[in-house]
Amino acid sequence: MVINEQVFFASPIDVVRRLVEILYELPVLSIFLYSLSRVLVGFFSGLVLGCLLAVVAARLSFVEVLLYPYMITIRSVPVASFVVLAILWFSSAALSGFISFLIVLPIVYNGVLAALHATDKQLNEMARVFCVPFWQRLRCIYIPQVRPALLAAAATSMGLAWKSGVAAELIGMPDGSIGMELYHAKLYLDTPALFAWTLIIVLGSLACEKLVAALLRLLLGGYRK
């Protein structure tokens, strides 16, 4: 109300009005699904590979040492640097999935690895002494230890996957993506549209976070019996 210039800061009323216009004017569902599919591909790829690498690194210490500088680099290098480099390697359509994968990988890897290192060594020793089968150890020892860390890592990385994926689309500008719509909002100084699409991103990220958490609880919860 003080600024009174929607170019600089849009009011909630302007944002809602523009959101309704966007829902009528554009194929919002297809645009959302376009970005969602690529973010989810990158997320689940990073989730699966991060878990696998963490398991190998927990069993083989030299693998953990070899992976350490790469994980630190991936976690520390700005997203924009990866995007600019990845543009040379991939098409703009695959860019957001690759960037989401890079963001998720070190978060899941570090969380699962720390949980595996924190596993009760006495339980592991007892399991070896009594020749407990691997699947029994996995069900009764490892999964209960890893489950909280994996859920926390998945929740954190899902939001970051959305942010980094849309940022990659904003730079790569694939047609029919949320990133392209954000670019159009910037190009035409349409601040209400910028806020409206941001609201769509936030709601999509929250929905994905809840669904992924429910899916992981369902998959991992079956091993608690």
N, C-alpha and C positions, 0 to 999 in steps of 0.2 A: 504493500500500500504506500510506503514511503517512496520507493523508487518509481512506481507507476509507469514502468516501461517494460513490457513483456519481452522485448528483445534481450534485455539484460537478466531479468528474472521473472518467470511466468508465475502467475497466481494459480492456486489450486483450481479455481473455477475455469480459467483459460485452459489449463491442462486437461481437465475432464471434458470440456467442450471439444478440444482438439482430438482427444482420444476417441470420442464418439464419431467425429468426422473421419478419422483414420479407419475405424472399424467399418464405416460405410463405403469409403472411397477405395480402399486397398484390400487385396486378398491377405489379410493379416494372418490367418491360420496357415496358409501355405508358406508365407515368409517366416513365421515363427517355427514351423516344422523344419524348414530348410536349415535354419541355424541350429535348432535343437538336435537334429540328426547328427550333424557334424560335431557338436560339442559332446554328445553322448558317446560317439565312436571314439573320440580322443580320450574321454574320461574313463571308459571301461578298458580301453587299451592300456592306459597308464595304471589303472587299478590292478589289472591282471598281471602285467609285467612287473610292477612294483612289488606285488606279493611274491611272485616267483623269484625275483632277484634277492629279496630279503631272506627267503628261506635258504637259498643257496649260500648267501653271504653269512648267515648265521651258522651254517654247518662248516663252511670253508673260510677260514679267516683271511686267507690271501685274496679271495674274491672281494671281501669287504674292503681290503686295503686298495685293491685295483679300482673299485667303483667309487671310492671316496672322492677323488678329485673331480670326477665327472658329475657326480651328484651335486657337489658344491658349486660347480660351474653352472649347471642347469638352473639351480636355485637362485644364483646370484646375478646372472646376466639379465639385463632388462628385456622385457617382452618385445619391445620395439626392435632390438638388435636381432633377435631370433626371427621376427617377422620379415625384416628386410632381407635377411639371408635366405629364409625359406621361400621367398618369392622366386628366387632363382632356381629352386629345386622342384617346387610343386606348382600346380595350377591354383588360381585364386580360390576355387571351390574347395580344395583340400587343405587350404592354409589354416583355417580355424581349428579343424580337427587335429592337425599336427601340433599346433601351439597349445591346445588344451591338453594333449598327451604329455608334452614336455612339462607343463605346470603340475600335472597330477602325479607324474612318476616319482619325483624325489620326496613329495609329501607322504605318499603311501609307503614308499620304500623305507624312509627313516622311521615312520611310526611303527610299522610292522617289525622292523629289525630291532628297535628298542624293546618292543614287547617280547620278542623271542629271546633276547639277551636277558630279560628280567624273569624268564620262566624259572620256576623253582628247580634248582639243580638236584635237590634231594629226591624230588618226584621222578626226575629223569633217571637218576641212578637206580632207584627202586624198580622202575619199569625195565631197565636193562637187566638187573639181577634176576627178576622173575620172568624174563623173556616175554614181556608183554608185546603183542603184535603191533606193528606200526600204526594200523588204522585205529586200534584201541588207544594208543598214545595220542594220536592226532585228535580223537574225539574227546578224550578225558583230560588231556594236559594242555596241548598246544592251542586248540581253538578257544577254550575258555580264557586263556591268557591273552590271546591276540584280539579277540572279539571287540573289547572296548576301544583299543587303539585303532583298529581298522574302521570302526564306526566313526570315531572322531576324525580320522584322516579323510574319510570319504565325505563327511559333512563339510569340512574345511575346503577340500579340493574341489568340490562341486561348484561352490560359489566362485572360486578363483578360475575354474575352467570356463564358466560363463563369461566372466569379465575379460579374460585373456582371449577367448574365442571371438567375442564381439569386437574387441580391439583389433584383432587380426583381420576381421572382415572390414573394419573401417579403413585399414590401410590397403588391403588387397582389393576391396570393393567388388566382390562377386555379385552378379545380378540376382535379385530376389532374396537378399539376405537382410537381416536387421542392421548389420554394419553399413550397408548401402543406404538404408533409410536414415540412419544417423548422419551419414555424409550429406544427404540431401537436406536434412534439417539444418546442418551447419552452413551449407552452401547458400540457402535461401534465408538464413537468419530466422528460422522458424523455431524459436525457443520452446513454445508449448509442445510442438511435435517432439523435440528432443526429450523433454520431460515425460511425455506420453510413452515414447518407446522405452525410455529408461524404466518406467513403471512396469511395462510389459516384461522387460528383462528381469527385474527384481521378482515379480510374481512367478515367472517361469523358473528362475533359479530356486526359489523357495519350494515350489511344487516338486522339482526334480530332487532336491535334497531330501524331502520327506519320502518320496517314492523309493529312492535308492536306499535310504536308511531302513525302510520297511522291508525291501527286498533282501538286504544283507541280514537283517534280523531273522527273516524267514529261513534263509539258507543256512546261516550259522546256528540258529536256534535249534535246528533239528539234530545237532550233534551233542546237545547238552544231556540227553537222556542216557 
